[in-house]
Amino acid sequence: QPGHLHLRVKCNGGDLRPPPPAPPAPSNLGPGEYPLRLPLSPAASSGTPTTTVRDLKSAVRTALGPGCRGRYLRLIVRGRLLAPDAAPVTNFGLTDADVVHAVVAPA
């Protein structure tokens, strides 16, 4: 669907136990992966998506549940740290079905 990325989140959070994905879970999910649909917000003037790493982190925190509130969250895709938080996700070449590794640590 245009305007969205369909990602898979894999949580590496030690004691963090995210809720299981709501059925029906997509069949392409691996062990410990959770589906995430990320809306891409177009800029008012250019139409270029302006969804940021901060927006992605917020969506990941929501998907993983209350256990990751108040904890440090790093997102890694294809071995690359998604940073800084203000950067548009389009800077990282994310595509549908990418796996986002969510590393959750004490704050």
MOPAC internal coordinates of N, CA, C and O (Angstrom, degrees):
PM7 1SCF
backbone

  N    0.0000 0     0.00 0     0.00 0    0    0    0
  C    1.4575 1     0.00 0     0.00 0    1    0    0
  C    1.5289 1   108.24 1     0.00 0    2    1    0
  O    1.2310 1   119.72 1   -53.58 1    3    2    1
  N    1.3476 1   118.15 1   126.42 1    3    2    1
  C    1.4572 1   120.54 1   179.41 1    5    3    2
  C    1.5237 1   110.76 1   -59.66 1    6    5    3
  O    1.2310 1   121.44 1   -33.34 1    7    6    5
  N    1.3491 1   114.86 1   146.66 1    7    6    5
  C    1.4408 1   119.26 1   178.64 1    9    7    6
  C    1.5113 1   115.08 1    86.58 1   10    9    7
  O    1.2310 1   120.16 1  -175.39 1   11   10    9
  N    1.3524 1   117.29 1     4.61 1   11   10    9
  C    1.4608 1   121.36 1   179.12 1   13   11   10
  C    1.5238 1   110.02 1  -139.89 1   14   13   11
  O    1.2310 1   121.30 1   -28.92 1   15   14   13
  N    1.3106 1   115.12 1   151.08 1   15   14   13
  C    1.4628 1   121.56 1   168.45 1   17   15   14
  C    1.5136 1   107.30 1  -111.65 1   18   17   15
  O    1.2310 1   120.05 1   -44.01 1   19   18   17
  N    1.3094 1   117.51 1   135.99 1   19   18   17
  C    1.4598 1   122.40 1   176.27 1   21   19   18
  C    1.5224 1   107.13 1  -105.68 1   22   21   19
  O    1.2310 1   121.14 1   -76.40 1   23   22   21
  N    1.3270 1   115.43 1   103.60 1   23   22   21
  C    1.4601 1   122.04 1  -174.47 1   25   23   22
  C    1.5149 1   110.64 1  -109.61 1   26   25   23
  O    1.2310 1   121.11 1   -13.61 1   27   26   25
  N    1.3202 1   115.49 1   166.39 1   27   26   25
  C    1.4576 1   121.98 1   173.41 1   29   27   26
  C    1.5239 1   106.71 1  -118.82 1   30   29   27
  O    1.2310 1   120.04 1   -51.00 1   31   30   29
  N    1.3256 1   117.54 1   129.00 1   31   30   29
  C    1.4621 1   122.39 1  -179.10 1   33   31   30
  C    1.5195 1   108.54 1  -104.26 1   34   33   31
  O    1.2310 1   120.92 1   -50.78 1   35   34   33
  N    1.3254 1   115.84 1   129.22 1   35   34   33
  C    1.4590 1   121.21 1   174.64 1   37   35   34
  C    1.5215 1   106.45 1  -117.22 1   38   37   35
  O    1.2310 1   120.81 1   -60.11 1   39   38   37
  N    1.3265 1   116.05 1   119.89 1   39   38   37
  C    1.4581 1   121.42 1  -173.88 1   41   39   38
  C    1.5332 1   110.80 1   -93.97 1   42   41   39
  O    1.2310 1   121.10 1   -50.99 1   43   42   41
  N    1.3283 1   115.51 1   129.01 1   43   42   41
  C    1.4589 1   122.78 1   174.32 1   45   43   42
  C    1.5192 1   106.46 1  -118.14 1   46   45   43
  O    1.2310 1   120.84 1  -102.86 1   47   46   45
  N    1.3375 1   116.00 1    77.14 1   47   46   45
  C    1.4478 1   118.52 1  -171.71 1   49   47   46
  C    1.5055 1   115.60 1  -122.30 1   50   49   47
  O    1.2310 1   119.55 1  -156.30 1   51   50   49
  N    1.3182 1   118.46 1    23.70 1   51   50   49
  C    1.4522 1   119.31 1   178.62 1   53   51   50
  C    1.5084 1   111.77 1    63.38 1   54   53   51
  O    1.2310 1   120.59 1    74.50 1   55   54   53
  N    1.3536 1   116.49 1  -105.50 1   55   54   53
  C    1.4598 1   120.70 1  -175.90 1   57   55   54
  C    1.5302 1   112.90 1   -86.16 1   58   57   55
  O    1.2310 1   119.79 1   178.62 1   59   58   57
  N    1.3273 1   118.01 1    -1.38 1   59   58   57
  C    1.4646 1   120.92 1  -179.00 1   61   59   58
  C    1.5207 1   109.79 1   -73.24 1   62   61   59
  O    1.2310 1   120.48 1   -51.93 1   63   62   61
  N    1.3166 1   116.69 1   128.07 1   63   62   61
  C    1.4591 1   122.29 1   178.94 1   65   63   62
  C    1.5249 1   108.58 1  -122.32 1   66   65   63
  O    1.2310 1   120.40 1   -86.16 1   67   66   65
  N    1.3503 1   116.84 1    93.84 1   67   66   65
  C    1.4576 1   119.10 1  -179.49 1   69   67   66
  C    1.5217 1   111.41 1   -64.31 1   70   69   67
  O    1.2310 1   120.47 1   -23.09 1   71   70   69
  N    1.3331 1   116.70 1   156.91 1   71   70   69
  C    1.4544 1   119.30 1   176.39 1   73   71   70
  C    1.5221 1   110.16 1   -66.19 1   74   73   71
  O    1.2310 1   119.55 1   -29.39 1   75   74   73
  N    1.3255 1   118.47 1   150.61 1   75   74   73
  C    1.4629 1   119.49 1   178.17 1   77   75   74
  C    1.5241 1   110.38 1   -66.53 1   78   77   75
  O    1.2310 1   120.28 1   -27.48 1   79   78   77
  N    1.3504 1   117.07 1   152.52 1   79   78   77
  C    1.4619 1   118.76 1   178.94 1   81   79   78
  C    1.5224 1   111.17 1   -62.71 1   82   81   79
  O    1.2310 1   121.16 1   -35.09 1   83   82   81
  N    1.3142 1   115.39 1   144.91 1   83   82   81
  C    1.4708 1   119.87 1   179.00 1   85   83   82
  C    1.5247 1   109.67 1   -67.95 1   86   85   83
  O    1.2310 1   120.01 1   -42.08 1   87   86   85
  N    1.3256 1   117.59 1   137.92 1   87   86   85
  C    1.4609 1   119.07 1   178.38 1   89   87   86
  C    1.5236 1   110.19 1   -70.76 1   90   89   87
  O    1.2310 1   118.82 1   -28.82 1   91   90   89
  N    1.2924 1   119.85 1   151.18 1   91   90   89
  C    1.4573 1   124.01 1    -4.31 1   93   91   90
  C    1.5242 1   110.43 1   -82.08 1   94   93   91
  O    1.2310 1   120.21 1   -51.11 1   95   94   93
  N    1.3117 1   117.21 1   128.89 1   95   94   93
  C    1.4589 1   121.58 1   178.14 1   97   95   94
  C    1.5239 1   108.89 1   -75.63 1   98   97   95
  O    1.2310 1   119.98 1   -41.06 1   99   98   97
  N    1.3357 1   117.65 1   138.94 1   99   98   97
  C    1.4615 1   119.51 1   177.47 1  101   99   98
  C    1.5293 1   110.96 1   -58.10 1  102  101   99
  O    1.2310 1   120.75 1   -35.93 1  103  102  101
  N    1.2978 1   116.18 1   144.07 1  103  102  101
  C    1.4646 1   120.66 1  -175.23 1  105  103  102
  C    1.5220 1   112.95 1   -74.05 1  106  105  103
  O    1.2310 1   119.57 1   165.69 1  107  106  105
  N    1.3340 1   118.42 1   -14.31 1  107  106  105
  C    1.4622 1   119.81 1  -178.04 1  109  107  106
  C    1.5232 1   113.33 1   -87.60 1  110  109  107
  O    1.2310 1   119.61 1  -172.50 1  111  110  109
  N    1.3398 1   118.34 1     7.50 1  111  110  109
  C    1.4582 1   121.17 1  -179.68 1  113  111  110
  C    1.5173 1   110.61 1   -79.48 1  114  113  111
  O    1.2310 1   120.89 1   -44.07 1  115  114  113
  N    1.3331 1   115.90 1   135.93 1  115  114  113
  C    1.4467 1   120.93 1   174.80 1  117  115  114
  C    1.5180 1   110.08 1   -89.80 1  118  117  115
  O    1.2310 1   120.23 1    -1.99 1  119  118  117
  N    1.3326 1   117.16 1   178.01 1  119  118  117
  C    1.4651 1   120.36 1   178.71 1  121  119  118
  C    1.5329 1   111.20 1   -58.82 1  122  121  119
  O    1.2310 1   120.82 1   -48.77 1  123  122  121
  N    1.3143 1   116.04 1   131.23 1  123  122  121
  C    1.4642 1   121.06 1   177.84 1  125  123  122
  C    1.5136 1   114.45 1    76.18 1  126  125  123
  O    1.2310 1   119.55 1  -170.10 1  127  126  125
  N    1.3409 1   118.46 1     9.90 1  127  126  125
  C    1.4544 1   120.90 1   179.36 1  129  127  126
  C    1.5278 1   110.46 1  -100.28 1  130  129  127
  O    1.2310 1   121.27 1   -31.79 1  131  130  129
  N    1.3305 1   115.18 1   148.21 1  131  130  129
  C    1.4490 1   122.35 1  -178.13 1  133  131  130
  C    1.5205 1   109.12 1  -130.26 1  134  133  131
  O    1.2310 1   119.60 1   -41.06 1  135  134  133
  N    1.3350 1   118.38 1   138.94 1  135  134  133
  C    1.4637 1   120.04 1   179.89 1  137  135  134
  C    1.5214 1   111.68 1   -73.59 1  138  137  135
  O    1.2310 1   120.82 1   -32.85 1  139  138  137
  N    1.3222 1   116.04 1   147.15 1  139  138  137
  C    1.4594 1   121.53 1   177.55 1  141  139  138
  C    1.5252 1   108.37 1  -143.84 1  142  141  139
  O    1.2310 1   120.72 1   -55.42 1  143  142  141
  N    1.3099 1   116.23 1   124.58 1  143  142  141
  C    1.4699 1   122.12 1   176.90 1  145  143  142
  C    1.5182 1   106.91 1  -105.07 1  146  145  143
  O    1.2310 1   120.45 1   -67.30 1  147  146  145
  N    1.3286 1   116.75 1   112.70 1  147  146  145
  C    1.4653 1   121.92 1  -175.55 1  149  147  146
  C    1.5266 1   110.19 1  -105.08 1  150  149  147
  O    1.2310 1   120.11 1   -65.18 1  151  150  149
  N    1.3484 1   117.40 1   114.82 1  151  150  149
  C    1.4672 1   119.16 1   175.71 1  153  151  150
  C    1.5257 1   110.29 1   -68.96 1  154  153  151
  O    1.2310 1   120.33 1   -40.71 1  155  154  153
  N    1.3079 1   116.98 1   139.29 1  155  154  153
  C    1.4640 1   122.21 1   175.58 1  157  155  154
  C    1.5174 1   107.59 1  -103.45 1  158  157  155
  O    1.2310 1   120.81 1   -65.41 1  159  158  157
  N    1.3344 1   116.05 1   114.59 1  159  158  157
  C    1.4702 1   121.63 1  -176.74 1  161  159  158
  C    1.5225 1   110.03 1   -84.38 1  162  161  159
  O    1.2310 1   119.84 1   -58.68 1  163  162  161
  N    1.3417 1   117.91 1   121.32 1  163  162  161
  C    1.4735 1   118.92 1   178.41 1  165  163  162
  C    1.5214 1   110.92 1   -76.33 1  166  165  163
  O    1.2310 1   120.91 1   -34.34 1  167  166  165
  N    1.3267 1   115.86 1   145.66 1  167  166  165
  C    1.4600 1   120.52 1   173.89 1  169  167  166
  C    1.5258 1   108.26 1   -70.02 1  170  169  167
  O    1.2310 1   120.67 1   -32.96 1  171  170  169
  N    1.2977 1   116.32 1   147.04 1  171  170  169
  C    1.4635 1   121.09 1  -175.95 1  173  171  170
  C    1.5297 1   111.69 1   -60.38 1  174  173  171
  O    1.2310 1   119.81 1   139.40 1  175  174  173
  N    1.3231 1   117.98 1   -40.60 1  175  174  173
  C    1.4615 1   119.79 1  -173.58 1  177  175  174
  C    1.5270 1   113.47 1   -91.86 1  178  177  175
  O    1.2310 1   119.66 1   136.94 1  179  178  177
  N    1.3318 1   118.25 1   -43.06 1  179  178  177
  C    1.4641 1   120.09 1  -171.38 1  181  179  178
  C    1.5183 1   114.50 1   -96.20 1  182  181  179
  O    1.2310 1   119.95 1   158.64 1  183  182  181
  N    1.3365 1   117.69 1   -21.36 1  183  182  181
  C    1.4541 1   119.88 1  -175.69 1  185  183  182
  C    1.5203 1   112.67 1    80.40 1  186  185  183
  O    1.2310 1   120.12 1   177.70 1  187  186  185
  N    1.3472 1   117.38 1    -2.30 1  187  186  185
  C    1.4606 1   121.79 1   177.65 1  189  187  186
  C    1.5269 1   108.89 1   -77.52 1  190  189  187
  O    1.2310 1   119.72 1   -46.11 1  191  190  189
  N    1.3423 1   118.13 1   133.89 1  191  190  189
  C    1.4685 1   119.41 1  -179.65 1  193  191  190
  C    1.5233 1   112.05 1   -57.75 1  194  193  191
  O    1.2310 1   120.97 1   -41.99 1  195  194  193
  N    1.3457 1   115.75 1   138.01 1  195  194  193
  C    1.4606 1   121.18 1  -179.99 1  197  195  194
  C    1.5187 1   111.81 1  -117.46 1  198  197  195
  O    1.2310 1   119.70 1  -165.20 1  199  198  197
  N    1.3220 1   118.18 1    14.80 1  199  198  197
  C    1.4541 1   120.59 1   177.71 1  201  199  198
  C    1.5287 1   107.94 1   -62.67 1  202  201  199
  O    1.2310 1   120.92 1   -48.83 1  203  202  201
  N    1.3306 1   115.85 1   131.17 1  203  202  201
  C    1.4643 1   120.92 1  -174.28 1  205  203  202
  C    1.5247 1   111.63 1  -103.78 1  206  205  203
  O    1.2310 1   121.69 1    -9.59 1  207  206  205
  N    1.3281 1   114.36 1   170.41 1  207  206  205
  C    1.4597 1   120.80 1   173.83 1  209  207  206
  C    1.5288 1   109.11 1   -58.63 1  210  209  207
  O    1.2310 1   119.80 1   142.45 1  211  210  209
  N    1.3188 1   117.98 1   -37.55 1  211  210  209
  C    1.4720 1   121.86 1   177.55 1  213  211  210
  C    1.5300 1   110.27 1   -59.11 1  214  213  211
  O    1.2310 1   120.18 1   137.50 1  215  214  213
  N    1.3399 1   117.26 1   -42.50 1  215  214  213
  C    1.4651 1   121.24 1   177.71 1  217  215  214
  C    1.5288 1   110.67 1   -63.10 1  218  217  215
  O    1.2310 1   120.42 1   137.90 1  219  218  217
  N    1.3244 1   116.80 1   -42.10 1  219  218  217
  C    1.4667 1   121.11 1   178.39 1  221  219  218
  C    1.5230 1   110.23 1   -63.44 1  222  221  219
  O    1.2310 1   120.23 1   136.81 1  223  222  221
  N    1.3320 1   117.17 1   -43.19 1  223  222  221
  C    1.4645 1   120.46 1   178.16 1  225  223  222
  C    1.5274 1   110.99 1   -60.70 1  226  225  223
  O    1.2310 1   120.56 1   139.13 1  227  226  225
  N    1.3081 1   116.54 1   -40.87 1  227  226  225
  C    1.4640 1   120.38 1   178.20 1  229  227  226
  C    1.5239 1   110.60 1   -62.06 1  230  229  227
  O    1.2310 1   120.14 1   136.54 1  231  230  229
  N    1.3259 1   117.33 1   -43.46 1  231  230  229
  C    1.4656 1   121.58 1   178.75 1  233  231  230
  C    1.5250 1   110.90 1   -64.72 1  234  233  231
  O    1.2310 1   120.14 1   141.02 1  235  234  233
  N    1.3327 1   117.34 1   -38.98 1  235  234  233
  C    1.4706 1   121.23 1   178.45 1  237  235  234
  C    1.5189 1   109.88 1   -66.44 1  238  237  235
  O    1.2310 1   120.07 1   135.98 1  239  238  237
  N    1.3283 1   117.48 1   -44.02 1  239  238  237
  C    1.4720 1   120.63 1   178.55 1  241  239  238
  C    1.5328 1   110.47 1   -59.11 1  242  241  239
  O    1.2310 1   120.36 1   137.33 1  243  242  241
  N    1.3218 1   116.91 1   -42.67 1  243  242  241
  C    1.4662 1   121.04 1   178.34 1  245  243  242
  C    1.5223 1   110.36 1   -62.88 1  246  245  243
  O    1.2310 1   120.35 1   135.32 1  247  246  245
  N    1.3391 1   116.93 1   -44.68 1  247  246  245
  C    1.4673 1   121.16 1  -178.80 1  249  247  246
  C    1.5272 1   111.87 1   -65.07 1  250  249  247
  O    1.2310 1   120.39 1   144.19 1  251  250  249
  N    1.3357 1   116.85 1   -35.81 1  251  250  249
  C    1.4621 1   120.27 1  -177.02 1  253  251  250
  C    1.5171 1   113.18 1   -82.29 1  254  253  251
  O    1.2310 1   120.10 1   164.88 1  255  254  253
  N    1.3130 1   117.41 1   -15.12 1  255  254  253
  C    1.4570 1   120.28 1   175.14 1  257  255  254
  C    1.5143 1   113.88 1    93.07 1  258  257  255
  O    1.2310 1   120.89 1     2.65 1  259  258  257
  N    1.3301 1   115.90 1  -177.35 1  259  258  257
  C    1.4676 1   121.50 1  -172.33 1  261  259  258
  C    1.5252 1   114.26 1   -67.08 1  262  261  259
  O    1.2310 1   119.33 1   163.40 1  263  262  261
  N    1.3152 1   118.88 1   -16.60 1  263  262  261
  C    1.4685 1   121.04 1  -178.37 1  265  263  262
  C    1.5103 1   114.38 1   -64.41 1  266  265  263
  O    1.2310 1   119.47 1   162.60 1  267  266  265
  N    1.3334 1   118.61 1   -17.40 1  267  266  265
  C    1.4676 1   118.77 1  -178.81 1  269  267  266
  C    1.5307 1   112.85 1  -103.20 1  270  269  267
  O    1.2310 1   120.08 1  -175.54 1  271  270  269
  N    1.3280 1   117.45 1     4.46 1  271  270  269
  C    1.4714 1   119.79 1   176.27 1  273  271  270
  C    1.5202 1   109.99 1   -64.98 1  274  273  271
  O    1.2310 1   121.10 1   -41.66 1  275  274  273
  N    1.3216 1   115.50 1   138.34 1  275  274  273
  C    1.4622 1   120.71 1   177.80 1  277  275  274
  C    1.5170 1   113.50 1    73.41 1  278  277  275
  O    1.2310 1   119.92 1  -166.56 1  279  278  277
  N    1.3203 1   117.75 1    13.44 1  279  278  277
  C    1.4664 1   121.60 1   179.59 1  281  279  278
  C    1.5211 1   109.08 1  -115.71 1  282  281  279
  O    1.2310 1   121.11 1   -25.10 1  283  282  281
  N    1.3204 1   115.49 1   154.90 1  283  282  281
  C    1.4510 1   122.25 1   179.56 1  285  283  282
  C    1.5249 1   108.66 1   -74.47 1  286  285  283
  O    1.2310 1   119.90 1   -46.28 1  287  286  285
  N    1.3186 1   117.79 1   133.72 1  287  286  285
  C    1.4613 1   122.53 1  -177.55 1  289  287  286
  C    1.5192 1   109.86 1  -126.08 1  290  289  287
  O    1.2310 1   121.20 1   -55.84 1  291  290  289
  N    1.3224 1   115.32 1   124.16 1  291  290  289
  C    1.4662 1   121.69 1   173.13 1  293  291  290
  C    1.5142 1   107.47 1  -115.73 1  294  293  291
  O    1.2310 1   120.34 1   -40.28 1  295  294  293
  N    1.3213 1   116.95 1   139.72 1  295  294  293
  C    1.4538 1   121.99 1   178.09 1  297  295  294
  C    1.5281 1   108.86 1  -115.65 1  298  297  295
  O    1.2310 1   121.12 1   -47.27 1  299  298  297
  N    1.3194 1   115.46 1   132.73 1  299  298  297
  C    1.4620 1   121.73 1  -177.87 1  301  299  298
  C    1.5246 1   108.03 1  -129.88 1  302  301  299
  O    1.2310 1   120.74 1   -48.28 1  303  302  301
  N    1.3256 1   116.18 1   131.72 1  303  302  301
  C    1.4615 1   121.94 1   176.64 1  305  303  302
  C    1.5256 1   107.81 1  -130.76 1  306  305  303
  O    1.2310 1   121.10 1   -52.95 1  307  306  305
  N    1.3331 1   115.49 1   127.05 1  307  306  305
  C    1.4710 1   121.71 1  -179.93 1  309  307  306
  C    1.5257 1   111.76 1    50.67 1  310  309  307
  O    1.2310 1   120.80 1  -139.63 1  311  310  309
  N    1.3524 1   116.09 1    40.37 1  311  310  309
  C    1.4597 1   121.62 1   177.07 1  313  311  310
  C    1.5195 1   114.91 1    78.95 1  314  313  311
  O    1.2310 1   120.10 1  -174.79 1  315  314  313
  N    1.3143 1   117.42 1     5.21 1  315  314  313
  C    1.4689 1   120.90 1  -177.18 1  317  315  314
  C    1.5232 1   110.14 1  -113.31 1  318  317  315
  O    1.2310 1   120.89 1   -53.17 1  319  318  317
  N    1.3381 1   115.90 1   126.83 1  319  318  317
  C    1.4599 1   121.87 1   176.68 1  321  319  318
  C    1.5267 1   109.19 1   -69.52 1  322  321  319
  O    1.2310 1   120.60 1   -50.69 1  323  322  321
  N    1.3286 1   116.46 1   129.31 1  323  322  321
  C    1.4659 1   120.37 1   177.46 1  325  323  322
  C    1.5204 1   107.91 1   -85.26 1  326  325  323
  O    1.2310 1   120.69 1   -78.70 1  327  326  325
  N    1.3187 1   116.29 1   101.30 1  327  326  325
  C    1.4631 1   122.64 1  -178.08 1  329  327  326
  C    1.5211 1   107.85 1  -157.56 1  330  329  327
  O    1.2310 1   119.85 1   -27.38 1  331  330  329
  N    1.3176 1   117.89 1   152.62 1  331  330  329
  C    1.4568 1   130.12 1    -0.30 1  333  331  330
  C    1.5270 1   111.49 1   -77.44 1  334  333  331
  O    1.2310 1   120.97 1    -9.98 1  335  334  333
  N    1.3270 1   115.74 1   170.02 1  335  334  333
  C    1.4624 1   121.22 1  -177.50 1  337  335  334
  C    1.5253 1   112.82 1   -60.46 1  338  337  335
  O    1.2310 1   119.85 1   150.55 1  339  338  337
  N    1.3274 1   117.89 1   -29.45 1  339  338  337
  C    1.4665 1   121.15 1  -177.55 1  341  339  338
  C    1.5313 1   112.98 1   -80.78 1  342  341  339
  O    1.2310 1   119.69 1   172.53 1  343  342  341
  N    1.3266 1   118.19 1    -7.47 1  343  342  341
  C    1.4719 1   121.35 1  -177.68 1  345  343  342
  C    1.5207 1   111.22 1   -71.58 1  346  345  343
  O    1.2310 1   120.14 1   -40.34 1  347  346  345
  N    1.3361 1   117.34 1   139.66 1  347  346  345
  C    1.4659 1   119.66 1   175.15 1  349  347  346
  C    1.5275 1   109.88 1   -66.52 1  350  349  347
  O    1.2310 1   120.35 1   -38.49 1  351  350  349
  N    1.3230 1   116.94 1   141.51 1  351  350  349
  C    1.4715 1   119.63 1   179.97 1  353  351  350
  C    1.5249 1   111.08 1   -63.84 1  354  353  351
  O    1.2310 1   120.15 1   157.57 1  355  354  353
  N    1.3392 1   117.32 1   -22.43 1  355  354  353
  C    1.4645 1   119.90 1   178.15 1  357  355  354
  C    1.5241 1   111.94 1   -63.88 1  358  357  355
  O    1.2310 1   119.80 1   159.62 1  359  358  357
  N    1.3392 1   117.98 1   -20.38 1  359  358  357
  C    1.4678 1   120.96 1   177.59 1  361  359  358
  C    1.5226 1   112.38 1   -65.77 1  362  361  359
  O    1.2310 1   120.16 1   161.84 1  363  362  361
  N    1.3260 1   117.30 1   -18.16 1  363  362  361
  C    1.4586 1   121.06 1  -173.21 1  365  363  362
  C    1.5231 1   113.44 1  -105.36 1  366  365  363
  O    1.2310 1   119.98 1  -178.72 1  367  366  365
  N    1.3292 1   117.65 1     1.28 1  367  366  365
  C    1.4571 1   120.82 1   176.27 1  369  367  366
  C    1.5194 1   114.74 1    64.70 1  370  369  367
  O    1.2310 1   120.21 1  -147.25 1  371  370  369
  N    1.3344 1   117.20 1    32.75 1  371  370  369
  C    1.4577 1   120.02 1   178.95 1  373  371  370
  C    1.5257 1   110.11 1   -63.71 1  374  373  371
  O    1.2310 1   121.07 1   -38.43 1  375  374  373
  N    1.3206 1   115.55 1   141.57 1  375  374  373
  C    1.4598 1   120.61 1   178.07 1  377  375  374
  C    1.5246 1   108.87 1  -130.00 1  378  377  375
  O    1.2310 1   121.05 1   -16.25 1  379  378  377
  N    1.3323 1   115.60 1   163.75 1  379  378  377
  C    1.4616 1   120.34 1   176.77 1  381  379  378
  C    1.5246 1   109.55 1   -54.21 1  382  381  379
  O    1.2310 1   121.29 1   -39.13 1  383  382  381
  N    1.3200 1   115.14 1   140.87 1  383  382  381
  C    1.4656 1   124.81 1   177.59 1  385  383  382
  C    1.5187 1   114.25 1    75.53 1  386  385  383
  O    1.2310 1   119.43 1  -175.08 1  387  386  385
  N    1.3473 1   118.69 1     4.92 1  387  386  385
  C    1.4625 1   119.46 1   172.54 1  389  387  386
  C    1.5229 1   108.84 1   -61.77 1  390  389  387
  O    1.2310 1   120.86 1   -30.81 1  391  390  389
  N    1.3195 1   115.96 1   149.19 1  391  390  389
  C    1.4604 1   121.52 1   174.93 1  393  391  390
  C    1.5219 1   107.73 1   -97.94 1  394  393  391
  O    1.2310 1   120.79 1   -56.29 1  395  394  393
  N    1.3246 1   116.10 1   123.71 1  395  394  393
  C    1.4573 1   122.65 1   176.92 1  397  395  394
  C    1.5214 1   106.86 1  -100.17 1  398  397  395
  O    1.2310 1   120.21 1   -63.91 1  399  398  397
  N    1.3221 1   117.21 1   116.09 1  399  398  397
  C    1.4568 1   121.36 1   177.18 1  401  399  398
  C    1.5230 1   107.73 1   -85.37 1  402  401  399
  O    1.2310 1   120.75 1   -62.40 1  403  402  401
  N    1.3164 1   116.16 1   117.60 1  403  402  401
  C    1.4587 1   122.54 1  -179.39 1  405  403  402
  C    1.5299 1   107.37 1  -100.66 1  406  405  403
  O    1.2310 1   120.69 1   -69.26 1  407  406  405
  N    1.3150 1   116.29 1   110.74 1  407  406  405
  C    1.4541 1   121.60 1   178.86 1  409  407  406
  C    1.5196 1   107.22 1  -100.00 1  410  409  407
  O    1.2310 1   120.98 1   -66.24 1  411  410  409
  N    1.3388 1   115.73 1   113.76 1  411  410  409
  C    1.4579 1   122.13 1  -176.74 1  413  411  410
  C    1.5173 1   108.18 1  -109.05 1  414  413  411
  O    1.2310 1   120.73 1   -51.97 1  415  414  413
  N    1.3374 1   116.21 1   128.03 1  415  414  413
  C    1.4633 1   121.20 1  -178.29 1  417  415  414
  C    1.5242 1   109.21 1  -135.48 1  418  417  415
  O    1.2310 1   120.13 1   -18.58 1  419  418  417
  N    1.3288 1   117.35 1   161.42 1  419  418  417
  C    1.4609 1   119.62 1   175.79 1  421  419  418
  C    1.5279 1   110.31 1   -57.51 1  422  421  419
  O    1.2310 1   120.48 1   -33.87 1  423  422  421
  N    1.3270 1   116.68 1   146.13 1  423  422  421
  C    1.4637 1   121.01 1  -178.75 1  425  423  422
  C    1.5021 1   111.05 1   -73.62 1  426  425  423
  O    1.2310 1   120.10 1   180.00 1  427  426  425

